[in-house]
Amino acid sequence: MEIRNGRYCVYGNPIKRSHSRAAERWQRMFIRKFKYDPNERYTLSLVDAPQLGRIFGVRDIVRGDQGQPIDTDGAVVISTIRMGFGHYRIAMAGASAARAMGFTPYWLDLLAIPGITQDVINFCNTWYSRWSRLSQRSTLFDRYVWEPVTTGEPTLPGLWWFLNTWIVGWPWRFLKTNVKDYKMSELFRNLHQALPRQIPVLTAHMWNCMGAVAAGMPNVVDMMFDNWPMAFQLTEGAKHGVQSPSGYYGFRTMGGFDETGKVMRPIPSDAIHLTGHHVDHELVENIETDCEARVARIRAGEPRRFLLTMGGAGAQRELFKAIIEHCIPLLKQKKLALFVNLGDHQGNWEWLKTELDERRELMHTHFDWEDTQAFADSIRDGSAEGLHVFLYNNTSHAVYATNYLMRVSDALITKPSELAFYPIPKIFNARVGGHEKWGAVRGAEICDSTVETRTIGHTLQAIDLMTREETLLGMYCDGIVKNKHAGIYDGAYKCVELATGRTFTR
């Protein structure tokens, strides 16, 4: 990162000296807190991936020499972290596309590598999850603190702006936050220097991208998330794969990245690319087949299949309870079937069991991957009814179960996070953070989703409409097929192409 007169610059745009010094203090805090050793050297090797190996043919990168040496021939590193589920989901799309294009994906989860990366990211993730859950319990916190932090748009000036800037953190949209994150991610340099320098790298989070670039790796592509441009996602020195045209323009011009409204110097065109949505190969390849099956079930009068997903932060308990209770009479009437993926949130399962104690006889549980796969395969050409709850003891299956169940579901009920970009009819419930708002706008405009239903009542209304009528689901299925032919869901392939130079052909 360039420094001019004591000011850090991003693509030629300097931040204030005071902000530069604050970013350096942030880095020093982690150095002291976790006793960072700048001379530490890593040894990395490859082992079989216990969960994702059979699904995507990936191999895990681990610390130590207990595995095989990292071979660069025909390989792509897929680098991710758990910060919610979205960044795992993006990485899975990259791994799936890389495999379809003939590459071997190497999975690098920075939280699985003991050392400074694990320490720093766990620290940040703990606070992120805490704030996310608090935003769902407190309307005041959500409106006046969390939304401004996650969008860079203050709800009120004065005290609230001070609170969300200095107590929670700088708003993510502003360039000073980008520098702060980069200085923190410089501490991940040593780990990335243990990788072959020229190996192609796809990153699903900017901290992964920043660490790789800080290590001097030249073939790094950041699979960007959300549909609301925020400066903290940028990494000068990498290529960026953006999922939507509005996102591309916002990042290219760096619009709103300065808190004073100053016009910024734009990002060079070779550093940012409109790729389309990051989606697994298996889902994209089968869009026509899966949409035809949905339409056929509608016409046959089969129970509507709704898939309800809980995000990685584990928020929205009350919403889940309300949806399930609303659907129970419809389940008994065999008008719908409900699949509830609780991810890896064991605590939320204990809570849900208590809340629905009198109706537990209605629930069918699926607590491992083999059972989930068998259930989904059995209803692909068969019937489905009842309430099915899914829970896992690891993040990989927790995330991928939703992807696998999508193909046999009629509609997905989700907050407008990374799932907003997936090719299945969707009901968007209330967002968790203002940045997610624009994912719902994107989905609604390309005709594969509802608008964001900001209250429980409006979410239940959407469920009733899709249960009783054919119009919405038919319209969304038609939109998804058209989107596929327009290349809207080809983002994962395009990112692999940017990193490797190899073109994907169907």
KEDO-868484 format. One record per residue (C-alpha): residue in three letters; x, y, z; chain. Coordinates in nm, 2 decimals, always signed. Example, Ala and Ser with C-alpha at 12.3 -4.5 7.8 and 13.67 -1.06 7.14 Angstrom:
% residues 2
PT; residuo; px; py; pz; cadena
PT; ALA; +1.23; -0.45; +0.78; A $
PT; SER; +1.37; -0.11; +0.71; A $
% end
This chain:
% residues 506
PT; residuo; px; py; pz; cadena
PT; MET; +0.00; +0.00; +0.00; A $
PT; GLU; +0.14; +0.34; -0.11; A $
PT; ILE; +0.22; +0.61; +0.15; A $
PT; ARG; +0.25; +0.97; +0.05; A $
PT; ASN; +0.35; +1.23; +0.31; A $
PT; GLY; +0.24; +1.01; +0.60; A $
PT; ARG; -0.09; +0.93; +0.44; A $
PT; TYR; -0.19; +0.59; +0.31; A $
PT; CYS; -0.34; +0.58; -0.04; A $
PT; VAL; -0.57; +0.34; -0.21; A $
PT; TYR; -0.57; +0.36; -0.59; A $
PT; GLY; -0.42; +0.71; -0.56; A $
PT; ASN; -0.68; +0.83; -0.31; A $
PT; PRO; -0.51; +0.94; +0.02; A $
PT; ILE; -0.68; +0.92; +0.36; A $
PT; LYS; -0.61; +1.17; +0.65; A $
PT; ARG; -0.29; +1.14; +0.85; A $
PT; SER; -0.50; +1.09; +1.16; A $
PT; HIS; -0.68; +0.80; +1.00; A $
PT; SER; -0.35; +0.66; +0.88; A $
PT; ARG; -0.21; +0.67; +1.24; A $
PT; ALA; -0.53; +0.51; +1.37; A $
PT; ALA; -0.49; +0.23; +1.13; A $
PT; GLU; -0.13; +0.17; +1.25; A $
PT; ARG; -0.25; +0.18; +1.61; A $
PT; TRP; -0.51; -0.09; +1.52; A $
PT; GLN; -0.24; -0.31; +1.38; A $
PT; ARG; -0.01; -0.26; +1.69; A $
PT; MET; -0.30; -0.35; +1.91; A $
PT; PHE; -0.31; -0.70; +1.75; A $
PT; ILE; +0.06; -0.73; +1.75; A $
PT; ARG; +0.07; -0.67; +2.13; A $
PT; LYS; -0.25; -0.87; +2.21; A $
PT; PHE; -0.14; -1.18; +2.02; A $
PT; LYS; +0.24; -1.15; +2.06; A $
PT; TYR; +0.29; -1.14; +1.68; A $
PT; ASP; +0.63; -1.25; +1.56; A $
PT; PRO; +0.72; -1.09; +1.22; A $
PT; ASN; +0.99; -1.35; +1.16; A $
PT; GLU; +0.76; -1.65; +1.21; A $
PT; ARG; +0.77; -1.90; +0.93; A $
PT; TYR; +0.50; -2.13; +0.83; A $
PT; THR; +0.51; -2.48; +0.68; A $
PT; LEU; +0.19; -2.57; +0.49; A $
PT; SER; +0.09; -2.91; +0.34; A $
PT; LEU; -0.22; -3.08; +0.19; A $
PT; VAL; -0.45; -3.34; +0.35; A $
PT; ASP; -0.78; -3.50; +0.25; A $
PT; ALA; -1.08; -3.27; +0.33; A $
PT; PRO; -1.31; -3.46; +0.56; A $
PT; GLN; -1.64; -3.28; +0.46; A $
PT; LEU; -1.58; -3.11; +0.13; A $
PT; GLY; -1.35; -3.36; -0.03; A $
PT; ARG; -1.63; -3.59; -0.15; A $
PT; ILE; -1.84; -3.30; -0.26; A $
PT; PHE; -1.60; -3.08; -0.45; A $
PT; GLY; -1.28; -3.29; -0.47; A $
PT; VAL; -1.10; -3.03; -0.26; A $
PT; ARG; -0.79; -3.08; -0.04; A $
PT; ASP; -0.74; -2.89; +0.28; A $
PT; ILE; -0.43; -2.67; +0.34; A $
PT; VAL; -0.31; -2.73; +0.69; A $
PT; ARG; -0.02; -2.60; +0.90; A $
PT; GLY; +0.27; -2.84; +0.94; A $
PT; ASP; +0.43; -3.10; +0.73; A $
PT; GLN; +0.21; -3.40; +0.81; A $
PT; GLY; +0.05; -3.38; +0.47; A $
PT; GLN; +0.17; -3.38; +0.11; A $
PT; PRO; +0.36; -3.09; -0.05; A $
PT; ILE; +0.15; -2.82; -0.22; A $
PT; ASP; +0.16; -2.89; -0.60; A $
PT; THR; +0.09; -2.59; -0.82; A $
PT; ASP; +0.01; -2.80; -1.13; A $
PT; GLY; -0.36; -2.77; -1.21; A $
PT; ALA; -0.45; -2.62; -0.87; A $
PT; VAL; -0.64; -2.32; -0.74; A $
PT; VAL; -0.64; -2.20; -0.38; A $
PT; ILE; -0.98; -2.12; -0.25; A $
PT; SER; -0.93; -1.90; +0.05; A $
PT; THR; -1.21; -1.82; +0.30; A $
PT; ILE; -1.31; -1.77; +0.66; A $
PT; ARG; -1.62; -1.81; +0.86; A $
PT; MET; -1.76; -1.46; +0.90; A $
PT; GLY; -2.12; -1.56; +0.89; A $
PT; PHE; -2.19; -1.83; +0.63; A $
PT; GLY; -2.17; -1.61; +0.32; A $
PT; HIS; -1.80; -1.63; +0.27; A $
PT; TYR; -1.80; -2.01; +0.30; A $
PT; ARG; -2.07; -2.02; +0.05; A $
PT; ILE; -1.88; -1.80; -0.20; A $
PT; ALA; -1.57; -2.02; -0.15; A $
PT; MET; -1.78; -2.33; -0.23; A $
PT; ALA; -1.90; -2.17; -0.55; A $
PT; GLY; -1.54; -2.10; -0.64; A $
PT; ALA; -1.44; -2.46; -0.56; A $
PT; SER; -1.73; -2.60; -0.76; A $
PT; ALA; -1.65; -2.39; -1.06; A $
PT; ALA; -1.28; -2.47; -1.04; A $
PT; ARG; -1.35; -2.84; -1.03; A $
PT; ALA; -1.58; -2.81; -1.33; A $
PT; MET; -1.31; -2.64; -1.52; A $
PT; GLY; -1.06; -2.92; -1.45; A $
PT; PHE; -0.87; -2.77; -1.16; A $
PT; THR; -0.81; -2.92; -0.81; A $
PT; PRO; -0.93; -2.68; -0.55; A $
PT; TYR; -0.71; -2.64; -0.24; A $
PT; TRP; -0.92; -2.51; +0.06; A $
PT; LEU; -0.75; -2.25; +0.28; A $
PT; ASP; -0.96; -2.16; +0.58; A $
PT; LEU; -0.76; -1.90; +0.77; A $
PT; LEU; -0.95; -1.99; +1.09; A $
PT; ALA; -0.82; -2.34; +1.06; A $
PT; ILE; -0.45; -2.23; +1.06; A $
PT; PRO; -0.32; -2.19; +1.42; A $
PT; GLY; -0.14; -1.86; +1.46; A $
PT; ILE; -0.20; -1.49; +1.42; A $
PT; THR; -0.47; -1.54; +1.15; A $
PT; GLN; -0.68; -1.75; +1.37; A $
PT; ASP; -0.64; -1.53; +1.67; A $
PT; VAL; -0.72; -1.20; +1.49; A $
PT; ILE; -1.02; -1.34; +1.29; A $
PT; ASN; -1.17; -1.51; +1.59; A $
PT; PHE; -1.15; -1.18; +1.78; A $
PT; CYS; -1.32; -0.99; +1.50; A $
PT; ASN; -1.58; -1.27; +1.43; A $
PT; THR; -1.68; -1.28; +1.79; A $
PT; TRP; -1.77; -0.91; +1.79; A $
PT; TYR; -1.94; -0.93; +1.45; A $
PT; SER; -2.17; -1.21; +1.56; A $
PT; ARG; -2.24; -1.03; +1.88; A $
PT; TRP; -2.34; -0.71; +1.70; A $
PT; SER; -2.55; -0.90; +1.45; A $
PT; ARG; -2.75; -1.07; +1.71; A $
PT; LEU; -2.79; -0.75; +1.91; A $
PT; SER; -2.92; -0.57; +1.60; A $
PT; GLN; -3.21; -0.83; +1.59; A $
PT; ARG; -3.29; -0.78; +1.96; A $
PT; SER; -3.27; -0.40; +1.97; A $
PT; THR; -3.44; -0.18; +1.72; A $
PT; LEU; -3.25; +0.12; +1.85; A $
PT; PHE; -2.91; -0.04; +1.81; A $
PT; ASP; -3.01; -0.17; +1.47; A $
PT; ARG; -3.13; +0.17; +1.34; A $
PT; TYR; -2.88; +0.40; +1.50; A $
PT; VAL; -2.56; +0.19; +1.52; A $
PT; TRP; -2.56; -0.13; +1.31; A $
PT; GLU; -2.72; +0.01; +1.00; A $
PT; PRO; -2.50; +0.31; +0.98; A $
PT; VAL; -2.18; +0.10; +1.04; A $
PT; THR; -2.28; -0.15; +0.77; A $
PT; THR; -2.38; +0.11; +0.51; A $
PT; GLY; -2.18; +0.43; +0.59; A $
PT; GLU; -2.51; +0.62; +0.60; A $
PT; PRO; -2.58; +0.78; +0.94; A $
PT; THR; -2.94; +0.76; +1.06; A $
PT; LEU; -2.89; +1.06; +1.29; A $
PT; PRO; -2.59; +1.29; +1.33; A $
PT; GLY; -2.42; +1.37; +1.66; A $
PT; LEU; -2.41; +1.12; +1.95; A $
PT; TRP; -2.52; +0.82; +1.75; A $
PT; TRP; -2.26; +0.88; +1.48; A $
PT; PHE; -1.99; +0.91; +1.74; A $
PT; LEU; -2.10; +0.58; +1.90; A $
PT; ASN; -2.10; +0.38; +1.59; A $
PT; THR; -1.78; +0.53; +1.46; A $
PT; TRP; -1.56; +0.50; +1.77; A $
PT; ILE; -1.72; +0.23; +1.98; A $
PT; VAL; -1.84; -0.02; +1.72; A $
PT; GLY; -1.60; +0.07; +1.45; A $
PT; TRP; -1.55; +0.29; +1.15; A $
PT; PRO; -1.83; +0.25; +0.89; A $
PT; TRP; -1.74; -0.01; +0.64; A $
PT; ARG; -1.81; +0.21; +0.33; A $
PT; PHE; -1.53; +0.46; +0.39; A $
PT; LEU; -1.17; +0.43; +0.26; A $
PT; LYS; -1.02; +0.47; +0.60; A $
PT; THR; -1.18; +0.14; +0.70; A $
PT; ASN; -1.01; -0.02; +0.40; A $
PT; VAL; -0.67; +0.09; +0.52; A $
PT; LYS; -0.75; -0.02; +0.88; A $
PT; ASP; -0.84; -0.37; +0.75; A $
PT; TYR; -0.53; -0.39; +0.53; A $
PT; LYS; -0.29; -0.30; +0.81; A $
PT; MET; -0.45; -0.57; +1.02; A $
PT; SER; -0.43; -0.82; +0.73; A $
PT; GLU; -0.06; -0.75; +0.68; A $
PT; LEU; -0.01; -0.97; +0.98; A $
PT; PHE; -0.13; -1.26; +0.76; A $
PT; ARG; +0.17; -1.21; +0.53; A $
PT; ASN; +0.39; -1.48; +0.67; A $
PT; LEU; +0.13; -1.75; +0.63; A $
PT; HIS; +0.07; -1.66; +0.26; A $
PT; GLN; +0.44; -1.65; +0.19; A $
PT; ALA; +0.45; -2.02; +0.27; A $
PT; LEU; +0.23; -2.08; -0.04; A $
PT; PRO; +0.38; -2.11; -0.39; A $
PT; ARG; +0.39; -1.74; -0.50; A $
PT; GLN; +0.24; -1.79; -0.85; A $
PT; ILE; -0.05; -2.02; -0.76; A $
PT; PRO; -0.39; -1.88; -0.85; A $
PT; VAL; -0.59; -1.77; -0.55; A $
PT; LEU; -0.96; -1.71; -0.52; A $
PT; THR; -1.06; -1.53; -0.20; A $
PT; ALA; -1.41; -1.51; -0.05; A $
PT; HIS; -1.33; -1.23; +0.20; A $
PT; MET; -1.11; -0.92; +0.17; A $
PT; TRP; -0.89; -1.02; +0.47; A $
PT; ASN; -0.79; -1.33; +0.28; A $
PT; CYS; -0.72; -1.12; -0.03; A $
PT; MET; -0.53; -0.85; +0.16; A $
PT; GLY; -0.31; -1.11; +0.33; A $
PT; ALA; -0.23; -1.27; +0.00; A $
PT; VAL; -0.15; -0.94; -0.17; A $
PT; ALA; +0.06; -0.83; +0.13; A $
PT; ALA; +0.27; -1.15; +0.07; A $
PT; GLY; +0.33; -1.05; -0.29; A $
PT; MET; +0.11; -1.31; -0.46; A $
PT; PRO; +0.03; -1.18; -0.81; A $
PT; ASN; -0.27; -1.40; -0.92; A $
PT; VAL; -0.53; -1.31; -0.66; A $
PT; VAL; -0.90; -1.27; -0.74; A $
PT; ASP; -1.14; -1.15; -0.48; A $
PT; MET; -1.49; -1.29; -0.52; A $
PT; MET; -1.67; -0.99; -0.39; A $
PT; PHE; -1.98; -1.01; -0.17; A $
PT; ASP; -2.31; -0.82; -0.13; A $
PT; ASN; -2.46; -0.56; -0.37; A $
PT; TRP; -2.37; -0.25; -0.18; A $
PT; PRO; -2.02; -0.11; -0.26; A $
PT; MET; -1.81; -0.06; +0.05; A $
PT; ALA; -1.44; +0.05; +0.05; A $
PT; PHE; -1.33; -0.22; +0.29; A $
PT; GLN; -1.38; -0.48; +0.03; A $
PT; LEU; -1.11; -0.34; -0.20; A $
PT; THR; -0.75; -0.47; -0.22; A $
PT; GLU; -0.51; -0.28; -0.44; A $
PT; GLY; -0.30; -0.54; -0.62; A $
PT; ALA; -0.58; -0.79; -0.67; A $
PT; LYS; -0.85; -0.84; -0.93; A $
PT; HIS; -1.20; -0.80; -0.81; A $
PT; GLY; -1.50; -1.00; -0.94; A $
PT; VAL; -1.82; -0.80; -0.88; A $
PT; GLN; -2.16; -0.97; -0.90; A $
PT; SER; -2.39; -0.69; -1.03; A $
PT; PRO; -2.37; -0.38; -1.27; A $
PT; SER; -2.46; -0.14; -0.99; A $
PT; GLY; -2.19; -0.29; -0.77; A $
PT; TYR; -1.94; -0.26; -1.05; A $
PT; TYR; -2.01; +0.11; -1.10; A $
PT; GLY; -2.01; +0.19; -0.73; A $
PT; PHE; -1.67; +0.02; -0.68; A $
PT; ARG; -1.52; +0.15; -1.01; A $
PT; THR; -1.60; +0.51; -0.91; A $
PT; MET; -1.55; +0.46; -0.54; A $
PT; GLY; -1.87; +0.65; -0.49; A $
PT; GLY; -1.94; +0.75; -0.13; A $
PT; PHE; -1.61; +0.61; -0.01; A $
PT; ASP; -1.51; +0.95; +0.13; A $
PT; GLU; -1.72; +1.06; +0.43; A $
PT; THR; -1.71; +1.42; +0.30; A $
PT; GLY; -1.86; +1.33; -0.04; A $
PT; LYS; -1.54; +1.40; -0.23; A $
PT; VAL; -1.52; +1.27; -0.59; A $
PT; MET; -1.26; +0.99; -0.58; A $
PT; ARG; -1.01; +0.87; -0.84; A $
PT; PRO; -1.16; +0.56; -1.00; A $
PT; ILE; -1.02; +0.21; -0.99; A $
PT; PRO; -0.83; +0.10; -1.30; A $
PT; SER; -1.05; -0.11; -1.54; A $
PT; ASP; -0.81; -0.40; -1.52; A $
PT; ALA; -0.85; -0.43; -1.15; A $
PT; ILE; -1.23; -0.48; -1.14; A $
PT; HIS; -1.46; -0.70; -1.35; A $
PT; LEU; -1.83; -0.76; -1.37; A $
PT; THR; -1.84; -1.14; -1.34; A $
PT; GLY; -2.20; -1.22; -1.24; A $
PT; HIS; -2.33; -1.40; -0.94; A $
PT; HIS; -2.10; -1.65; -0.76; A $
PT; VAL; -2.30; -1.98; -0.78; A $
PT; ASP; -2.20; -2.35; -0.76; A $
PT; HIS; -2.16; -2.53; -1.09; A $
PT; GLU; -2.41; -2.80; -0.99; A $
PT; LEU; -2.68; -2.54; -0.94; A $
PT; VAL; -2.61; -2.34; -1.26; A $
PT; GLU; -2.59; -2.65; -1.47; A $
PT; ASN; -2.93; -2.78; -1.36; A $
PT; ILE; -3.13; -2.46; -1.36; A $
PT; GLU; -3.37; -2.57; -1.64; A $
PT; THR; -3.42; -2.91; -1.49; A $
PT; ASP; -3.49; -2.78; -1.14; A $
PT; CYS; -3.72; -2.50; -1.25; A $
PT; GLU; -3.92; -2.75; -1.47; A $
PT; ALA; -3.96; -2.97; -1.17; A $
PT; ARG; -4.09; -2.68; -0.96; A $
PT; VAL; -4.34; -2.59; -1.22; A $
PT; ALA; -4.45; -2.95; -1.26; A $
PT; ARG; -4.50; -2.98; -0.88; A $
PT; ILE; -4.71; -2.66; -0.88; A $
PT; ARG; -4.93; -2.79; -1.16; A $
PT; ALA; -4.97; -3.13; -0.99; A $
PT; GLY; -5.09; -2.95; -0.67; A $
PT; GLU; -4.82; -3.10; -0.46; A $
PT; PRO; -4.73; -2.93; -0.12; A $
PT; ARG; -4.51; -2.62; -0.18; A $
PT; ARG; -4.16; -2.69; -0.05; A $
PT; PHE; -4.01; -2.40; +0.15; A $
PT; LEU; -3.65; -2.40; +0.26; A $
PT; LEU; -3.59; -2.17; +0.57; A $
PT; THR; -3.22; -2.10; +0.65; A $
PT; MET; -3.05; -1.96; +0.96; A $
PT; GLY; -2.74; -1.75; +0.89; A $
PT; GLY; -2.39; -1.80; +1.04; A $
PT; ALA; -2.44; -1.54; +1.31; A $
PT; GLY; -2.74; -1.73; +1.44; A $
PT; ALA; -2.98; -1.43; +1.46; A $
PT; GLN; -3.35; -1.41; +1.39; A $
PT; ARG; -3.48; -1.67; +1.64; A $
PT; GLU; -3.82; -1.50; +1.68; A $
PT; LEU; -3.87; -1.48; +1.30; A $
PT; PHE; -3.80; -1.86; +1.27; A $
PT; LYS; -4.05; -1.94; +1.54; A $
PT; ALA; -4.32; -1.72; +1.39; A $
PT; ILE; -4.27; -1.88; +1.04; A $
PT; ILE; -4.28; -2.23; +1.17; A $
PT; GLU; -4.59; -2.17; +1.39; A $
PT; HIS; -4.76; -2.00; +1.09; A $
PT; CYS; -4.68; -2.30; +0.87; A $
PT; ILE; -4.80; -2.57; +1.10; A $
PT; PRO; -5.17; -2.56; +1.00; A $
PT; LEU; -5.06; -2.56; +0.64; A $
PT; LEU; -4.83; -2.86; +0.70; A $
PT; LYS; -5.12; -3.05; +0.86; A $
PT; GLN; -5.34; -2.97; +0.55; A $
PT; LYS; -5.05; -3.09; +0.33; A $
PT; LYS; -5.04; -2.75; +0.15; A $
PT; LEU; -4.67; -2.71; +0.22; A $
PT; ALA; -4.36; -2.88; +0.34; A $
PT; LEU; -4.10; -2.69; +0.54; A $
PT; PHE; -3.73; -2.76; +0.55; A $
PT; VAL; -3.55; -2.57; +0.83; A $
PT; ASN; -3.17; -2.55; +0.82; A $
PT; LEU; -3.03; -2.44; +1.16; A $
PT; GLY; -2.68; -2.47; +1.03; A $
PT; ASP; -2.44; -2.56; +1.31; A $
PT; HIS; -2.63; -2.37; +1.58; A $
PT; GLN; -2.69; -2.64; +1.84; A $
PT; GLY; -2.81; -2.37; +2.09; A $
PT; ASN; -3.08; -2.26; +1.85; A $
PT; TRP; -3.20; -2.62; +1.82; A $
PT; GLU; -3.23; -2.65; +2.20; A $
PT; TRP; -3.42; -2.32; +2.20; A $
PT; LEU; -3.65; -2.43; +1.91; A $
PT; LYS; -3.73; -2.77; +2.07; A $
PT; THR; -3.85; -2.59; +2.38; A $
PT; GLU; -4.05; -2.33; +2.19; A $
PT; LEU; -4.23; -2.60; +1.99; A $
PT; ASP; -4.24; -2.87; +2.26; A $
PT; GLU; -4.61; -2.95; +2.21; A $
PT; ARG; -4.56; -3.00; +1.83; A $
PT; ARG; -4.24; -3.20; +1.83; A $
PT; GLU; -4.42; -3.50; +1.69; A $
PT; LEU; -4.45; -3.31; +1.36; A $
PT; MET; -4.07; -3.26; +1.33; A $
PT; HIS; -3.84; -3.49; +1.14; A $
PT; THR; -3.47; -3.43; +1.22; A $
PT; HIS; -3.17; -3.47; +0.99; A $
PT; PHE; -2.84; -3.43; +1.19; A $
PT; ASP; -2.58; -3.56; +0.95; A $
PT; TRP; -2.48; -3.51; +0.59; A $
PT; GLU; -2.55; -3.87; +0.47; A $
PT; ASP; -2.91; -3.84; +0.60; A $
PT; THR; -2.96; -3.50; +0.44; A $
PT; GLN; -2.83; -3.62; +0.11; A $
PT; ALA; -3.05; -3.94; +0.12; A $
PT; PHE; -3.36; -3.73; +0.21; A $
PT; ALA; -3.30; -3.48; -0.07; A $
PT; ASP; -3.23; -3.75; -0.33; A $
PT; SER; -3.55; -3.94; -0.22; A $
PT; ILE; -3.78; -3.64; -0.29; A $
PT; ARG; -3.61; -3.53; -0.61; A $
PT; ASP; -3.86; -3.73; -0.81; A $
PT; GLY; -4.08; -3.82; -0.51; A $
PT; SER; -4.32; -3.64; -0.27; A $
PT; ALA; -4.24; -3.43; +0.04; A $
PT; GLU; -4.45; -3.32; +0.33; A $
PT; GLY; -4.41; -3.23; +0.70; A $
PT; LEU; -4.15; -3.03; +0.89; A $
PT; HIS; -3.79; -3.12; +0.85; A $
PT; VAL; -3.51; -2.97; +1.07; A $
PT; PHE; -3.15; -2.99; +0.97; A $
PT; LEU; -2.85; -2.94; +1.21; A $
PT; TYR; -2.48; -3.02; +1.17; A $
PT; ASN; -2.16; -3.04; +1.38; A $
PT; ASN; -1.94; -2.86; +1.13; A $
PT; THR; -1.96; -2.54; +0.92; A $
PT; SER; -1.91; -2.71; +0.58; A $
PT; HIS; -2.21; -2.93; +0.59; A $
PT; ALA; -2.41; -2.66; +0.77; A $
PT; VAL; -2.36; -2.43; +0.47; A $
PT; TYR; -2.37; -2.68; +0.18; A $
PT; ALA; -2.69; -2.85; +0.30; A $
PT; THR; -2.88; -2.53; +0.20; A $
PT; ASN; -2.72; -2.55; -0.15; A $
PT; TYR; -2.81; -2.92; -0.18; A $
PT; LEU; -3.16; -2.87; -0.06; A $
PT; MET; -3.22; -2.58; -0.30; A $
PT; ARG; -3.25; -2.82; -0.60; A $
PT; VAL; -3.54; -3.00; -0.44; A $
PT; SER; -3.71; -2.69; -0.29; A $
PT; ASP; -3.97; -2.46; -0.45; A $
PT; ALA; -3.87; -2.14; -0.27; A $
PT; LEU; -3.61; -2.02; -0.02; A $
PT; ILE; -3.69; -1.80; +0.28; A $
PT; THR; -3.37; -1.61; +0.37; A $
PT; LYS; -3.23; -1.28; +0.47; A $
PT; PRO; -3.08; -1.10; +0.16; A $
PT; SER; -2.72; -1.19; +0.23; A $
PT; GLU; -2.51; -1.40; -0.01; A $
PT; LEU; -2.80; -1.63; -0.08; A $
PT; ALA; -2.97; -1.34; -0.25; A $
PT; PHE; -2.76; -1.43; -0.56; A $
PT; TYR; -2.86; -1.79; -0.59; A $
PT; PRO; -3.09; -1.93; -0.87; A $
PT; ILE; -3.40; -2.03; -0.67; A $
PT; PRO; -3.73; -1.84; -0.61; A $
PT; LYS; -3.68; -1.65; -0.28; A $
PT; ILE; -3.87; -1.47; -0.01; A $
PT; PHE; -3.65; -1.21; +0.15; A $
PT; ASN; -3.72; -1.16; +0.51; A $
PT; ALA; -3.57; -0.87; +0.71; A $
PT; ARG; -3.20; -0.80; +0.66; A $
PT; VAL; -2.93; -0.82; +0.93; A $
PT; GLY; -2.72; -0.50; +0.85; A $
PT; GLY; -2.80; -0.23; +0.60; A $
PT; HIS; -2.56; -0.36; +0.34; A $
PT; GLU; -2.79; -0.66; +0.28; A $
PT; LYS; -3.07; -0.44; +0.17; A $
PT; TRP; -2.93; -0.41; -0.18; A $
PT; GLY; -2.91; -0.79; -0.23; A $
PT; ALA; -3.29; -0.79; -0.21; A $
PT; VAL; -3.31; -0.50; -0.46; A $
PT; ARG; -3.09; -0.70; -0.70; A $
PT; GLY; -3.30; -1.02; -0.66; A $
PT; ALA; -3.63; -0.85; -0.71; A $
PT; GLU; -3.51; -0.66; -1.02; A $
PT; ILE; -3.38; -0.96; -1.20; A $
PT; CYS; -3.71; -1.15; -1.12; A $
PT; ASP; -3.60; -1.43; -0.90; A $
PT; SER; -3.71; -1.30; -0.57; A $
PT; THR; -3.96; -1.09; -0.37; A $
PT; VAL; -3.87; -0.75; -0.23; A $
PT; GLU; -3.74; -0.75; +0.12; A $
PT; THR; -4.03; -0.82; +0.36; A $
PT; ARG; -3.92; -0.61; +0.66; A $
PT; THR; -4.17; -0.74; +0.91; A $
PT; ILE; -4.28; -1.09; +1.02; A $
PT; GLY; -4.63; -1.01; +0.90; A $
PT; HIS; -4.51; -0.93; +0.54; A $
PT; THR; -4.29; -1.25; +0.54; A $
PT; LEU; -4.59; -1.46; +0.63; A $
PT; GLN; -4.80; -1.29; +0.36; A $
PT; ALA; -4.54; -1.38; +0.10; A $
PT; ILE; -4.55; -1.75; +0.22; A $
PT; ASP; -4.93; -1.75; +0.19; A $
PT; LEU; -4.92; -1.61; -0.16; A $
PT; MET; -4.67; -1.86; -0.28; A $
PT; THR; -4.86; -2.14; -0.11; A $
PT; ARG; -5.20; -2.06; -0.26; A $
PT; GLU; -5.11; -1.92; -0.60; A $
PT; GLU; -4.90; -2.02; -0.90; A $
PT; THR; -4.82; -1.68; -1.04; A $
PT; LEU; -4.52; -1.58; -0.83; A $
PT; LEU; -4.33; -1.91; -0.84; A $
PT; GLY; -4.40; -1.95; -1.21; A $
PT; MET; -4.27; -1.59; -1.28; A $
PT; TYR; -3.96; -1.64; -1.07; A $
PT; CYS; -3.88; -1.98; -1.24; A $
PT; ASP; -3.91; -1.81; -1.58; A $
PT; GLY; -3.69; -1.53; -1.47; A $
PT; ILE; -3.42; -1.77; -1.34; A $
PT; VAL; -3.40; -1.95; -1.67; A $
PT; LYS; -3.37; -1.63; -1.86; A $
PT; ASN; -3.10; -1.51; -1.62; A $
PT; LYS; -2.90; -1.82; -1.68; A $
PT; HIS; -2.90; -1.77; -2.06; A $
PT; ALA; -2.79; -1.41; -1.99; A $
PT; GLY; -2.49; -1.53; -1.79; A $
PT; ILE; -2.61; -1.37; -1.47; A $
PT; TYR; -2.51; -1.68; -1.26; A $
PT; ASP; -2.17; -1.73; -1.42; A $
PT; GLY; -1.96; -1.53; -1.17; A $
PT; ALA; -1.77; -1.82; -1.01; A $
PT; TYR; -1.65; -1.94; -1.36; A $
PT; LYS; -1.55; -1.59; -1.45; A $
PT; CYS; -1.34; -1.55; -1.13; A $
PT; VAL; -1.16; -1.88; -1.20; A $
PT; GLU; -1.09; -1.75; -1.55; A $
PT; LEU; -0.95; -1.43; -1.41; A $
PT; ALA; -0.72; -1.62; -1.18; A $
PT; THR; -0.60; -1.89; -1.42; A $
PT; GLY; -0.64; -1.76; -1.77; A $
PT; ARG; -0.84; -2.07; -1.86; A $
PT; THR; -1.18; -2.02; -2.03; A $
PT; PHE; -1.48; -2.22; -1.92; A $
PT; THR; -1.68; -2.39; -2.19; A $
PT; ARG; -2.00; -2.58; -2.13; A $
% end
